[in-house]
Structures are given as structure tokens and as C-alpha cells.
């Protein structure tokens, strides 16, 4: 069955369930998604997707502050 078919079948089943059971399934889906993200990006395991996205967005702007000639002499202390 295709991904779209599975999604359609799942939505049809969800529509027949009471709200409490739907919440359980939604929580489980979020758990599986989080587990999958952690396996794809183990260096960021446990961080929320929003935190990871914010880190990636800020990296280029912070890089301008981190990589400059005035602070180059401090780099030797980190090696």
C-alpha cells in the first residue's frame, strides 16, 4: 500500500475512535517521530525540533561573531 493509502486508511480509522483514543495515537505518533529524528541526528537527541531549527538558523549569524580577526589569537588556546 502506498504512503497516501496508509494515511487515508489511518485517518478513516481515527474518525471512528473516541477523542481519548485519538489522543493516545497522536501521542504515539509524536513519540515515533521523535525517536526517528533522534536516530537521524543523534548529536541533537532530546532537543525539540524547534530548538534544533533555531540553532541552525542562528549558526550563520553567530559565525560572523565567532570567526573574526580580532579574536583569532584566542583560537590558539582552544587547540
PDB file of N, CA, C and O in Angstrom:
ATOM      1  N   UNK A   1       0.848  -1.174   0.000  1.00  0.00           N
ATOM      2  CA  UNK A   1       0.000   0.000   0.000  1.00  0.00           C
ATOM      3  C   UNK A   1       0.897   1.242   0.000  1.00  0.00           C
ATOM      4  O   UNK A   1       1.960   1.248   0.621  1.00  0.00           O
ATOM      5  N   UNK A   2       0.467   2.274  -0.690  1.00  0.00           N
ATOM      6  CA  UNK A   2       1.251   3.498  -0.775  1.00  0.00           C
ATOM      7  C   UNK A   2       1.150   4.294   0.526  1.00  0.00           C
ATOM      8  O   UNK A   2       0.276   4.043   1.356  1.00  0.00           O
ATOM      9  N   UNK A   3       2.051   5.247   0.688  1.00  0.00           N
ATOM     10  CA  UNK A   3       2.030   6.119   1.862  1.00  0.00           C
ATOM     11  C   UNK A   3       0.694   6.854   1.953  1.00  0.00           C
ATOM     12  O   UNK A   3       0.095   6.947   3.024  1.00  0.00           O
ATOM     13  N   UNK A   4       0.239   7.372   0.815  1.00  0.00           N
ATOM     14  CA  UNK A   4      -1.029   8.097   0.798  1.00  0.00           C
ATOM     15  C   UNK A   4      -2.194   7.186   1.189  1.00  0.00           C
ATOM     16  O   UNK A   4      -3.105   7.603   1.905  1.00  0.00           O
ATOM     17  N   UNK A   5      -2.156   5.948   0.717  1.00  0.00           N
ATOM     18  CA  UNK A   5      -3.195   4.985   1.063  1.00  0.00           C
ATOM     19  C   UNK A   5      -3.202   4.663   2.546  1.00  0.00           C
ATOM     20  O   UNK A   5      -4.261   4.572   3.167  1.00  0.00           O
ATOM     21  N   UNK A   6      -2.026   4.493   3.104  1.00  0.00           N
ATOM     22  CA  UNK A   6      -1.927   4.224   4.544  1.00  0.00           C
ATOM     23  C   UNK A   6      -2.432   5.403   5.359  1.00  0.00           C
ATOM     24  O   UNK A   6      -3.125   5.224   6.360  1.00  0.00           O
ATOM     25  N   UNK A   7      -2.084   6.603   4.931  1.00  0.00           N
ATOM     26  CA  UNK A   7      -2.551   7.796   5.648  1.00  0.00           C
ATOM     27  C   UNK A   7      -4.072   7.882   5.582  1.00  0.00           C
ATOM     28  O   UNK A   7      -4.725   8.134   6.595  1.00  0.00           O
ATOM     29  N   UNK A   8      -4.632   7.677   4.412  1.00  0.00           N
ATOM     30  CA  UNK A   8      -6.088   7.737   4.237  1.00  0.00           C
ATOM     31  C   UNK A   8      -6.771   6.687   5.119  1.00  0.00           C
ATOM     32  O   UNK A   8      -7.757   6.983   5.795  1.00  0.00           O
ATOM     33  N   UNK A   9      -6.242   5.462   5.106  1.00  0.00           N
ATOM     34  CA  UNK A   9      -6.821   4.379   5.913  1.00  0.00           C
ATOM     35  C   UNK A   9      -6.747   4.708   7.403  1.00  0.00           C
ATOM     36  O   UNK A   9      -7.683   4.441   8.156  1.00  0.00           O
ATOM     37  N   UNK A  10      -5.621   5.290   7.817  1.00  0.00           N
ATOM     38  CA  UNK A  10      -5.447   5.653   9.227  1.00  0.00           C
ATOM     39  C   UNK A  10      -6.410   6.759   9.628  1.00  0.00           C
ATOM     40  O   UNK A  10      -7.021   6.693  10.694  1.00  0.00           O
ATOM     41  N   UNK A  11      -6.549   7.768   8.789  1.00  0.00           N
ATOM     42  CA  UNK A  11      -7.482   8.866   9.089  1.00  0.00           C
ATOM     43  C   UNK A  11      -8.909   8.337   9.184  1.00  0.00           C
ATOM     44  O   UNK A  11      -9.659   8.744  10.071  1.00  0.00           O
ATOM     45  N   UNK A  12      -9.290   7.448   8.294  1.00  0.00           N
ATOM     46  CA  UNK A  12     -10.630   6.864   8.340  1.00  0.00           C
ATOM     47  C   UNK A  12     -10.850   6.113   9.648  1.00  0.00           C
ATOM     48  O   UNK A  12     -11.930   6.197  10.232  1.00  0.00           O
ATOM     49  N   UNK A  13      -9.843   5.382  10.113  1.00  0.00           N
ATOM     50  CA  UNK A  13      -9.959   4.670  11.386  1.00  0.00           C
ATOM     51  C   UNK A  13     -10.020   5.654  12.553  1.00  0.00           C
ATOM     52  O   UNK A  13     -10.789   5.455  13.493  1.00  0.00           O
ATOM     53  N   UNK A  14      -9.219   6.706  12.495  1.00  0.00           N
ATOM     54  CA  UNK A  14      -9.212   7.711  13.561  1.00  0.00           C
ATOM     55  C   UNK A  14     -10.569   8.389  13.700  1.00  0.00           C
ATOM     56  O   UNK A  14     -11.010   8.676  14.812  1.00  0.00           O
ATOM     57  N   UNK A  15     -11.225   8.643  12.586  1.00  0.00           N
ATOM     58  CA  UNK A  15     -12.519   9.315  12.612  1.00  0.00           C
ATOM     59  C   UNK A  15     -13.581   8.507  13.349  1.00  0.00           C
ATOM     60  O   UNK A  15     -14.580   9.069  13.798  1.00  0.00           O
ATOM     61  N   UNK A  16     -13.379   7.201  13.480  1.00  0.00           N
ATOM     62  CA  UNK A  16     -14.360   6.336  14.165  1.00  0.00           C
ATOM     63  C   UNK A  16     -14.047   6.161  15.646  1.00  0.00           C
ATOM     64  O   UNK A  16     -14.852   5.578  16.372  1.00  0.00           O
ATOM     65  N   UNK A  17     -12.904   6.646  16.113  1.00  0.00           N
ATOM     66  CA  UNK A  17     -12.500   6.462  17.502  1.00  0.00           C
ATOM     67  C   UNK A  17     -12.940   7.627  18.382  1.00  0.00           C
ATOM     68  O   UNK A  17     -13.123   8.745  17.899  1.00  0.00           O
ATOM     69  N   UNK A  18     -13.111   7.356  19.690  1.00  0.00           N
ATOM     70  CA  UNK A  18     -13.402   8.456  20.617  1.00  0.00           C
ATOM     71  C   UNK A  18     -12.152   9.339  20.793  1.00  0.00           C
ATOM     72  O   UNK A  18     -11.027   8.903  20.549  1.00  0.00           O
ATOM     73  N   UNK A  19     -12.380  10.573  21.218  1.00  0.00           N
ATOM     74  CA  UNK A  19     -11.306  11.561  21.299  1.00  0.00           C
ATOM     75  C   UNK A  19     -10.121  11.098  22.154  1.00  0.00           C
ATOM     76  O   UNK A  19      -8.971  11.360  21.802  1.00  0.00           O
ATOM     77  N   UNK A  20     -10.383  10.422  23.255  1.00  0.00           N
ATOM     78  CA  UNK A  20      -9.298   9.955  24.125  1.00  0.00           C
ATOM     79  C   UNK A  20      -8.360   8.992  23.420  1.00  0.00           C
ATOM     80  O   UNK A  20      -7.145   9.052  23.605  1.00  0.00           O
ATOM     81  N   UNK A  21      -8.917   8.111  22.620  1.00  0.00           N
ATOM     82  CA  UNK A  21      -8.096   7.150  21.874  1.00  0.00           C
ATOM     83  C   UNK A  21      -7.305   7.850  20.767  1.00  0.00           C
ATOM     84  O   UNK A  21      -6.165   7.484  20.481  1.00  0.00           O
ATOM     85  N   UNK A  22      -7.918   8.855  20.151  1.00  0.00           N
ATOM     86  CA  UNK A  22      -7.208   9.619  19.121  1.00  0.00           C
ATOM     87  C   UNK A  22      -5.991  10.303  19.733  1.00  0.00           C
ATOM     88  O   UNK A  22      -4.922  10.345  19.124  1.00  0.00           O
ATOM     89  N   UNK A  23      -6.158  10.839  20.940  1.00  0.00           N
ATOM     90  CA  UNK A  23      -5.031  11.490  21.624  1.00  0.00           C
ATOM     91  C   UNK A  23      -3.901  10.496  21.888  1.00  0.00           C
ATOM     92  O   UNK A  23      -2.727  10.832  21.737  1.00  0.00           O
ATOM     93  N   UNK A  24      -4.253   9.280  22.281  1.00  0.00           N
ATOM     94  CA  UNK A  24      -3.241   8.247  22.504  1.00  0.00           C
ATOM     95  C   UNK A  24      -2.444   7.972  21.228  1.00  0.00           C
ATOM     96  O   UNK A  24      -1.218   7.861  21.253  1.00  0.00           O
ATOM     97  N   UNK A  25      -3.160   7.868  20.132  1.00  0.00           N
ATOM     98  CA  UNK A  25      -2.500   7.585  18.851  1.00  0.00           C
ATOM     99  C   UNK A  25      -1.645   8.767  18.422  1.00  0.00           C
ATOM    100  O   UNK A  25      -0.543   8.580  17.907  1.00  0.00           O
ATOM    101  N   UNK A  26      -2.147   9.995  18.631  1.00  0.00           N
ATOM    102  CA  UNK A  26      -1.363  11.188  18.295  1.00  0.00           C
ATOM    103  C   UNK A  26      -0.088  11.242  19.132  1.00  0.00           C
ATOM    104  O   UNK A  26       0.981  11.568  18.617  1.00  0.00           O
ATOM    105  N   UNK A  27      -0.200  10.920  20.428  1.00  0.00           N
ATOM    106  CA  UNK A  27       0.983  10.898  21.295  1.00  0.00           C
ATOM    107  C   UNK A  27       1.984   9.849  20.816  1.00  0.00           C
ATOM    108  O   UNK A  27       3.189  10.100  20.791  1.00  0.00           O
ATOM    109  N   UNK A  28       1.484   8.678  20.438  1.00  0.00           N
ATOM    110  CA  UNK A  28       2.362   7.622  19.955  1.00  0.00           C
ATOM    111  C   UNK A  28       3.052   8.040  18.661  1.00  0.00           C
ATOM    112  O   UNK A  28       4.244   7.796  18.481  1.00  0.00           O
ATOM    113  N   UNK A  29       2.296   8.671  17.760  1.00  0.00           N
ATOM    114  CA  UNK A  29       2.892   9.127  16.501  1.00  0.00           C
ATOM    115  C   UNK A  29       3.999  10.144  16.777  1.00  0.00           C
ATOM    116  O   UNK A  29       5.047  10.097  16.132  1.00  0.00           O
ATOM    117  N   UNK A  30       3.788  11.056  17.716  1.00  0.00           N
ATOM    118  CA  UNK A  30       4.815  12.034  18.081  1.00  0.00           C
ATOM    119  C   UNK A  30       6.043  11.330  18.671  1.00  0.00           C
ATOM    120  O   UNK A  30       7.179  11.716  18.396  1.00  0.00           O
ATOM    121  N   UNK A  31       5.805  10.297  19.480  1.00  0.00           N
ATOM    122  CA  UNK A  31       6.898   9.522  20.059  1.00  0.00           C
ATOM    123  C   UNK A  31       7.732   8.860  18.966  1.00  0.00           C
ATOM    124  O   UNK A  31       8.961   8.920  18.993  1.00  0.00           O
ATOM    125  N   UNK A  32       7.061   8.233  18.010  1.00  0.00           N
ATOM    126  CA  UNK A  32       7.762   7.557  16.910  1.00  0.00           C
ATOM    127  C   UNK A  32       8.534   8.573  16.073  1.00  0.00           C
ATOM    128  O   UNK A  32       9.670   8.317  15.673  1.00  0.00           O
ATOM    129  N   UNK A  33       7.922   9.719  15.810  1.00  0.00           N
ATOM    130  CA  UNK A  33       8.583  10.768  15.040  1.00  0.00           C
ATOM    131  C   UNK A  33       9.828  11.267  15.777  1.00  0.00           C
ATOM    132  O   UNK A  33      10.882  11.433  15.163  1.00  0.00           O
ATOM    133  N   UNK A  34       9.716  11.505  17.075  1.00  0.00           N
ATOM    134  CA  UNK A  34      10.855  11.967  17.882  1.00  0.00           C
ATOM    135  C   UNK A  34      11.967  10.921  17.883  1.00  0.00           C
ATOM    136  O   UNK A  34      13.142  11.262  17.747  1.00  0.00           O
ATOM    137  N   UNK A  35      11.602   9.668  18.034  1.00  0.00           N
ATOM    138  CA  UNK A  35      12.582   8.588  18.022  1.00  0.00           C
ATOM    139  C   UNK A  35      13.312   8.539  16.678  1.00  0.00           C
ATOM    140  O   UNK A  35      14.529   8.358  16.633  1.00  0.00           O
ATOM    141  N   UNK A  36      12.571   8.700  15.599  1.00  0.00           N
ATOM    142  CA  UNK A  36      13.152   8.701  14.265  1.00  0.00           C
ATOM    143  C   UNK A  36      14.115   9.880  14.097  1.00  0.00           C
ATOM    144  O   UNK A  36      15.208   9.711  13.556  1.00  0.00           O
ATOM    145  N   UNK A  37      13.720  11.068  14.555  1.00  0.00           N
ATOM    146  CA  UNK A  37      14.589  12.249  14.460  1.00  0.00           C
ATOM    147  C   UNK A  37      15.861  12.049  15.271  1.00  0.00           C
ATOM    148  O   UNK A  37      16.946  12.428  14.829  1.00  0.00           O
ATOM    149  N   UNK A  38      15.736  11.459  16.452  1.00  0.00           N
ATOM    150  CA  UNK A  38      16.907  11.212  17.295  1.00  0.00           C
ATOM    151  C   UNK A  38      17.876  10.249  16.624  1.00  0.00           C
ATOM    152  O   UNK A  38      19.091  10.399  16.756  1.00  0.00           O
ATOM    153  N   UNK A  39      17.348   9.257  15.905  1.00  0.00           N
ATOM    154  CA  UNK A  39      18.207   8.302  15.209  1.00  0.00           C
ATOM    155  C   UNK A  39      18.893   8.942  14.011  1.00  0.00           C
ATOM    156  O   UNK A  39      20.030   8.597  13.691  1.00  0.00           O
ATOM    157  N   UNK A  40      18.211   9.875  13.345  1.00  0.00           N
ATOM    158  CA  UNK A  40      18.799  10.559  12.203  1.00  0.00           C
ATOM    159  C   UNK A  40      19.833  11.596  12.621  1.00  0.00           C
ATOM    160  O   UNK A  40      20.798  11.847  11.899  1.00  0.00           O
ATOM    161  N   UNK A  41      19.624  12.202  13.794  1.00  0.00           N
ATOM    162  CA  UNK A  41      20.508  13.265  14.278  1.00  0.00           C
ATOM    163  C   UNK A  41      20.872  13.007  15.742  1.00  0.00           C
ATOM    164  O   UNK A  41      20.414  13.736  16.621  1.00  0.00           O
ATOM    165  N   UNK A  42      21.684  11.985  16.020  1.00  0.00           N
ATOM    166  CA  UNK A  42      21.966  11.621  17.419  1.00  0.00           C
ATOM    167  C   UNK A  42      22.661  12.730  18.204  1.00  0.00           C
ATOM    168  O   UNK A  42      22.562  12.765  19.431  1.00  0.00           O
ATOM    169  N   UNK A  43      23.362  13.634  17.523  1.00  0.00           N
ATOM    170  CA  UNK A  43      24.043  14.710  18.239  1.00  0.00           C
ATOM    171  C   UNK A  43      23.043  15.681  18.864  1.00  0.00           C
ATOM    172  O   UNK A  43      23.403  16.443  19.761  1.00  0.00           O
ATOM    173  N   UNK A  44      21.799  15.662  18.404  1.00  0.00           N
ATOM    174  CA  UNK A  44      20.770  16.538  18.939  1.00  0.00           C
ATOM    175  C   UNK A  44      19.648  15.767  19.629  1.00  0.00           C
ATOM    176  O   UNK A  44      18.559  16.310  19.814  1.00  0.00           O
ATOM    177  N   UNK A  45      19.886  14.539  20.006  1.00  0.00           N
ATOM    178  CA  UNK A  45      18.857  13.721  20.637  1.00  0.00           C
ATOM    179  C   UNK A  45      18.351  14.409  21.895  1.00  0.00           C
ATOM    180  O   UNK A  45      19.142  14.914  22.691  1.00  0.00           O
ATOM    181  N   UNK A  46      17.064  14.430  22.071  1.00  0.00           N
ATOM    182  CA  UNK A  46      16.455  15.039  23.242  1.00  0.00           C
ATOM    183  C   UNK A  46      16.093  16.500  23.053  1.00  0.00           C
ATOM    184  O   UNK A  46      15.333  17.047  23.853  1.00  0.00           O
ATOM    185  N   UNK A  47      16.605  17.139  22.035  1.00  0.00           N
ATOM    186  CA  UNK A  47      16.250  18.530  21.773  1.00  0.00           C
ATOM    187  C   UNK A  47      14.970  18.569  20.945  1.00  0.00           C
ATOM    188  O   UNK A  47      14.727  17.693  20.114  1.00  0.00           O
ATOM    189  N   UNK A  48      14.170  19.579  21.178  1.00  0.00           N
ATOM    190  CA  UNK A  48      12.950  19.709  20.386  1.00  0.00           C
ATOM    191  C   UNK A  48      13.296  20.138  18.967  1.00  0.00           C
ATOM    192  O   UNK A  48      14.368  20.686  18.711  1.00  0.00           O
ATOM    193  N   UNK A  49      12.384  19.884  18.064  1.00  0.00           N
ATOM    194  CA  UNK A  49      12.593  20.289  16.676  1.00  0.00           C
ATOM    195  C   UNK A  49      12.735  21.797  16.578  1.00  0.00           C
ATOM    196  O   UNK A  49      13.505  22.304  15.762  1.00  0.00           O
ATOM    197  N   UNK A  50      11.985  22.519  17.416  1.00  0.00           N
ATOM    198  CA  UNK A  50      12.077  23.976  17.401  1.00  0.00           C
ATOM    199  C   UNK A  50      13.463  24.437  17.838  1.00  0.00           C
ATOM    200  O   UNK A  50      14.020  25.362  17.247  1.00  0.00           O
ATOM    201  N   UNK A  51      14.022  23.805  18.862  1.00  0.00           N
ATOM    202  CA  UNK A  51      15.364  24.142  19.329  1.00  0.00           C
ATOM    203  C   UNK A  51      16.389  23.858  18.239  1.00  0.00           C
ATOM    204  O   UNK A  51      17.273  24.678  17.993  1.00  0.00           O
ATOM    205  N   UNK A  52      16.280  22.712  17.589  1.00  0.00           N
ATOM    206  CA  UNK A  52      17.214  22.369  16.521  1.00  0.00           C
ATOM    207  C   UNK A  52      17.129  23.364  15.370  1.00  0.00           C
ATOM    208  O   UNK A  52      18.152  23.769  14.817  1.00  0.00           O
ATOM    209  N   UNK A  53      15.912  23.757  15.011  1.00  0.00           N
ATOM    210  CA  UNK A  53      15.729  24.698  13.921  1.00  0.00           C
ATOM    211  C   UNK A  53      16.324  26.059  14.291  1.00  0.00           C
ATOM    212  O   UNK A  53      16.986  26.691  13.469  1.00  0.00           O
ATOM    213  N   UNK A  54      16.092  26.504  15.511  1.00  0.00           N
ATOM    214  CA  UNK A  54      16.639  27.788  15.965  1.00  0.00           C
ATOM    215  C   UNK A  54      18.164  27.757  15.954  1.00  0.00           C
ATOM    216  O   UNK A  54      18.802  28.744  15.588  1.00  0.00           O
ATOM    217  N   UNK A  55      18.747  26.636  16.352  1.00  0.00           N
ATOM    218  CA  UNK A  55      20.208  26.521  16.344  1.00  0.00           C
ATOM    219  C   UNK A  55      20.748  26.645  14.925  1.00  0.00           C
ATOM    220  O   UNK A  55      21.740  27.336  14.695  1.00  0.00           O
ATOM    221  N   UNK A  56      20.099  25.981  13.977  1.00  0.00           N
ATOM    222  CA  UNK A  56      20.563  26.052  12.589  1.00  0.00           C
ATOM    223  C   UNK A  56      20.412  27.454  12.015  1.00  0.00           C
ATOM    224  O   UNK A  56      21.272  27.919  11.269  1.00  0.00           O
ATOM    225  N   UNK A  57      19.310  28.132  12.366  1.00  0.00           N
ATOM    226  CA  UNK A  57      19.097  29.482  11.859  1.00  0.00           C
ATOM    227  C   UNK A  57      20.114  30.474  12.413  1.00  0.00           C
ATOM    228  O   UNK A  57      20.558  31.374  11.699  1.00  0.00           O
ATOM    229  N   UNK A  58      20.480  30.315  13.672  1.00  0.00           N
ATOM    230  CA  UNK A  58      21.382  31.282  14.297  1.00  0.00           C
ATOM    231  C   UNK A  58      22.848  31.008  13.976  1.00  0.00           C
ATOM    232  O   UNK A  58      23.689  31.886  14.166  1.00  0.00           O
ATOM    233  N   UNK A  59      23.165  29.832  13.504  1.00  0.00           N
ATOM    234  CA  UNK A  59      24.562  29.464  13.286  1.00  0.00           C
ATOM    235  C   UNK A  59      25.278  30.414  12.330  1.00  0.00           C
ATOM    236  O   UNK A  59      26.400  30.831  12.616  1.00  0.00           O
ATOM    237  N   UNK A  60      24.664  30.763  11.210  1.00  0.00           N
ATOM    238  CA  UNK A  60      25.350  31.615  10.239  1.00  0.00           C
ATOM    239  C   UNK A  60      25.563  33.023  10.779  1.00  0.00           C
ATOM    240  O   UNK A  60      26.614  33.619  10.540  1.00  0.00           O
ATOM    241  N   UNK A  61      24.593  33.563  11.499  1.00  0.00           N
ATOM    242  CA  UNK A  61      24.782  34.917  12.028  1.00  0.00           C
ATOM    243  C   UNK A  61      25.796  34.933  13.166  1.00  0.00           C
ATOM    244  O   UNK A  61      26.573  35.880  13.290  1.00  0.00           O
ATOM    245  N   UNK A  62      25.796  33.900  13.993  1.00  0.00           N
ATOM    246  CA  UNK A  62      26.780  33.838  15.083  1.00  0.00           C
ATOM    247  C   UNK A  62      28.176  33.565  14.551  1.00  0.00           C
ATOM    248  O   UNK A  62      29.164  33.975  15.160  1.00  0.00           O
ATOM    249  N   UNK A  63      28.266  32.882  13.429  1.00  0.00           N
ATOM    250  CA  UNK A  63      29.562  32.578  12.844  1.00  0.00           C
ATOM    251  C   UNK A  63      30.339  33.857  12.538  1.00  0.00           C
ATOM    252  O   UNK A  63      31.565  33.878  12.640  1.00  0.00           O
ATOM    253  N   UNK A  64      29.625  34.926  12.162  1.00  0.00           N
ATOM    254  CA  UNK A  64      30.277  36.209  11.905  1.00  0.00           C
ATOM    255  C   UNK A  64      30.958  36.734  13.166  1.00  0.00           C
ATOM    256  O   UNK A  64      32.023  37.347  13.092  1.00  0.00           O
ATOM    257  N   UNK A  65      30.338  36.490  14.331  1.00  0.00           N
ATOM    258  CA  UNK A  65      30.938  36.931  15.599  1.00  0.00           C
ATOM    259  C   UNK A  65      32.077  36.012  16.032  1.00  0.00           C
ATOM    260  O   UNK A  65      33.061  36.471  16.612  1.00  0.00           O
ATOM    261  N   UNK A  66      31.945  34.723  15.753  1.00  0.00           N
ATOM    262  CA  UNK A  66      32.950  33.765  16.201  1.00  0.00           C
ATOM    263  C   UNK A  66      34.204  33.798  15.344  1.00  0.00           C
ATOM    264  O   UNK A  66      35.308  33.610  15.853  1.00  0.00           O
ATOM    265  N   UNK A  67      34.046  34.031  14.066  1.00  0.00           N
ATOM    266  CA  UNK A  67      35.173  33.987  13.132  1.00  0.00           C
ATOM    267  C   UNK A  67      35.560  35.405  12.707  1.00  0.00           C
ATOM    268  O   UNK A  67      35.043  35.920  11.715  1.00  0.00           O
ATOM    269  N   UNK A  68      36.462  36.029  13.451  1.00  0.00           N
ATOM    270  CA  UNK A  68      36.921  37.361  13.073  1.00  0.00           C
ATOM    271  C   UNK A  68      38.395  37.508  13.443  1.00  0.00           C
ATOM    272  O   UNK A  68      38.917  36.774  14.282  1.00  0.00           O
ATOM    273  N   UNK A  69      39.043  38.457  12.811  1.00  0.00           N
ATOM    274  CA  UNK A  69      40.484  38.639  13.008  1.00  0.00           C
ATOM    275  C   UNK A  69      40.827  39.070  14.426  1.00  0.00           C
ATOM    276  O   UNK A  69      41.862  38.670  14.959  1.00  0.00           O
ATOM    277  N   UNK A  70      39.968  39.886  15.047  1.00  0.00           N
ATOM    278  CA  UNK A  70      40.249  40.376  16.398  1.00  0.00           C
ATOM    279  C   UNK A  70      40.352  39.239  17.414  1.00  0.00           C
ATOM    280  O   UNK A  70      41.128  39.319  18.366  1.00  0.00           O
ATOM    281  N   UNK A  71      39.583  38.202  17.211  1.00  0.00           N
ATOM    282  CA  UNK A  71      39.591  37.084  18.161  1.00  0.00           C
ATOM    283  C   UNK A  71      40.453  35.913  17.707  1.00  0.00           C
ATOM    284  O   UNK A  71      40.478  34.879  18.374  1.00  0.00           O
ATOM    285  N   UNK A  72      41.150  36.050  16.603  1.00  0.00           N
ATOM    286  CA  UNK A  72      41.920  34.938  16.062  1.00  0.00           C
ATOM    287  C   UNK A  72      42.973  34.430  17.050  1.00  0.00           C
ATOM    288  O   UNK A  72      43.249  33.231  17.099  1.00  0.00           O
ATOM    289  N   UNK A  73      43.558  35.331  17.830  1.00  0.00           N
ATOM    290  CA  UNK A  73      44.595  34.895  18.783  1.00  0.00           C
ATOM    291  C   UNK A  73      44.021  33.977  19.860  1.00  0.00           C
ATOM    292  O   UNK A  73      44.761  33.162  20.412  1.00  0.00           O
ATOM    293  N   UNK A  74      42.755  34.076  20.174  1.00  0.00           N
ATOM    294  CA  UNK A  74      42.145  33.214  21.175  1.00  0.00           C
ATOM    295  C   UNK A  74      41.962  31.780  20.647  1.00  0.00           C
ATOM    296  O   UNK A  74      41.885  30.833  21.429  1.00  0.00           O
ATOM    297  N   UNK A  75      41.895  31.634  19.347  1.00  0.00           N
ATOM    298  CA  UNK A  75      41.727  30.305  18.764  1.00  0.00           C
ATOM    299  C   UNK A  75      42.856  29.351  19.144  1.00  0.00           C
ATOM    300  O   UNK A  75      42.642  28.146  19.275  1.00  0.00           O
ATOM    301  N   UNK A  76      44.050  29.893  19.319  1.00  0.00           N
ATOM    302  CA  UNK A  76      45.191  29.030  19.656  1.00  0.00           C
ATOM    303  C   UNK A  76      45.027  28.390  21.034  1.00  0.00           C
ATOM    304  O   UNK A  76      45.603  27.333  21.291  1.00  0.00           O
ATOM    305  N   UNK A  77      44.254  29.009  21.916  1.00  0.00           N
ATOM    306  CA  UNK A  77      44.029  28.441  23.246  1.00  0.00           C
ATOM    307  C   UNK A  77      43.073  27.256  23.210  1.00  0.00           C
ATOM    308  O   UNK A  77      43.054  26.440  24.131  1.00  0.00           O
ATOM    309  N   UNK A  78      42.287  27.163  22.156  1.00  0.00           N
ATOM    310  CA  UNK A  78      41.303  26.091  22.039  1.00  0.00           C
ATOM    311  C   UNK A  78      41.885  24.831  21.421  1.00  0.00           C
ATOM    312  O   UNK A  78      41.254  23.774  21.460  1.00  0.00           O
ATOM    313  N   UNK A  79      43.057  24.926  20.864  1.00  0.00           N
ATOM    314  CA  UNK A  79      43.639  23.761  20.184  1.00  0.00           C
ATOM    315  C   UNK A  79      44.440  22.916  21.130  1.00  0.00           C
ATOM    316  O   UNK A  79      45.000  21.897  20.725  1.00  0.00           O
TER     317      UNK A  79
END
